[in-house]
Each structure stands twice: as structure tokens, then as C-alpha cells.
Amino acid sequence: SLWYRVLGEDCLDIAFAAARAADPSISLFYNDYNTTSVNIKSDRVFDLVQLLRNRGAPVDGVGFQSHFWSHPGDWGSVVENFRRFGES
């Protein structure tokens, strides 16, 4: 992205810090799609959020942009994924 090319690897750290500085009372979330169940993308998001937090970025939570149908696939994977994010 443009932000990554200009600001480098710290672009998300900078964005979260700027948002917290603008309003210290708000909760800040990383939100993404296709991360509801355990998969390659959710693994990478999990690692990214851990990295951001370890570097001091004020990430308060993770949003899972999702559409649930009557049969979304593997509910166990969804529950496991939510559990691991919730425990981190």
C-alpha cells in the first residue's frame, strides 16, 4: 500500500498511536475479512496483532468482518479462532 511504501513497516503502529493520541478514550480494533475460522489469513492476522502489541501499538481488539449463513462450514474452527484471539 501507499502507507506501507511511505511509512514502512511501522505504518500500522503509527496509525494506531495517532488514533489513540487523537482520542485516548476510544477502543481501537484491527478489522479484517476472511479471518473468522482458523486459516492462513487468520494465522497471519493473529501474528500481526501480537507483533503490533509487542511493539507497543494500542490495539484493543480484533474485528472479524463476517457473514454467517445457516451452514458456515466448520463451527469448531470458528469457535477455536475466536478463543485464541480472545485469550491473547
C-alpha positions as CSV (number, residue, x, y, z in Angstrom):
1,S,0.0,0.0,0.0
2,L,1.0,3.6,-0.3
3,W,1.2,3.9,3.5
4,Y,3.5,0.9,3.7
5,R,5.8,2.3,1.0
6,V,5.9,5.8,2.6
7,L,6.0,4.9,6.3
8,G,7.5,1.5,6.2
9,E,6.9,-1.5,8.4
10,D,5.7,0.7,11.3
11,C,2.8,2.2,9.4
12,L,0.1,0.4,11.5
13,D,2.0,1.2,14.7
14,I,1.9,4.9,13.7
15,A,-1.8,4.7,12.7
16,F,-2.9,3.1,16.0
17,A,-0.7,5.6,18.0
18,A,-2.1,8.6,16.1
19,A,-5.7,7.3,16.7
20,R,-5.1,6.9,20.4
21,A,-3.4,10.3,20.7
22,A,-6.5,11.9,18.9
23,D,-8.9,10.3,21.5
24,P,-7.4,8.4,24.4
25,S,-10.8,7.2,25.5
26,I,-11.7,5.2,22.3
27,S,-11.2,1.5,21.8
28,L,-9.1,0.6,18.7
29,F,-9.6,-2.5,16.7
30,Y,-7.8,-4.2,13.8
31,N,-10.6,-5.4,11.5
32,D,-10.3,-7.8,8.5
33,Y,-12.3,-10.2,6.4
34,N,-11.9,-13.9,5.8
35,T,-10.5,-14.4,9.2
36,T,-13.5,-16.0,11.0
37,S,-12.1,-19.5,11.0
38,V,-8.6,-20.8,11.6
39,N,-6.8,-20.4,8.2
40,I,-3.7,-19.0,6.7
41,K,-5.0,-15.4,6.8
42,S,-6.3,-15.6,10.4
43,D,-2.9,-17.0,11.4
44,R,-1.2,-14.0,9.8
45,V,-3.6,-11.6,11.4
46,F,-3.1,-13.2,14.8
47,D,0.7,-12.9,14.4
48,L,0.4,-9.3,13.1
49,V,-1.7,-8.2,16.1
50,Q,0.7,-9.9,18.5
51,L,3.6,-8.2,16.8
52,L,1.9,-4.8,17.0
53,R,1.0,-5.2,20.7
54,N,4.5,-6.4,21.5
55,R,5.9,-3.2,19.8
56,G,3.5,-1.1,22.0
57,A,0.8,-0.4,19.4
58,P,-2.5,0.3,21.3
59,V,-4.6,-2.5,19.7
60,D,-7.6,-3.1,22.0
61,G,-9.2,-5.9,19.9
62,V,-9.8,-7.6,16.6
63,G,-12.9,-7.4,14.4
64,F,-13.9,-10.3,12.3
65,Q,-15.8,-9.0,9.3
66,S,-18.1,-11.9,8.6
67,H,-21.3,-13.1,7.1
68,F,-22.8,-16.2,8.9
69,W,-25.1,-18.5,7.0
70,S,-27.0,-21.4,8.3
71,H,-24.1,-23.7,7.4
72,P,-20.9,-21.6,7.5
73,G,-18.6,-24.6,7.4
74,D,-16.7,-25.7,10.4
75,W,-18.2,-24.1,13.5
76,G,-15.4,-25.7,15.6
77,S,-12.8,-23.8,13.7
78,V,-14.7,-20.5,14.2
79,V,-15.0,-21.1,17.9
80,E,-11.3,-22.1,18.2
81,N,-10.3,-19.0,16.3
82,F,-12.3,-16.7,18.4
83,R,-11.0,-18.4,21.5
84,R,-7.3,-17.9,20.6
85,F,-7.8,-14.2,19.7
86,G,-9.8,-13.7,23.0
87,E,-7.1,-15.3,25.1
88,S,-4.3,-13.3,23.5
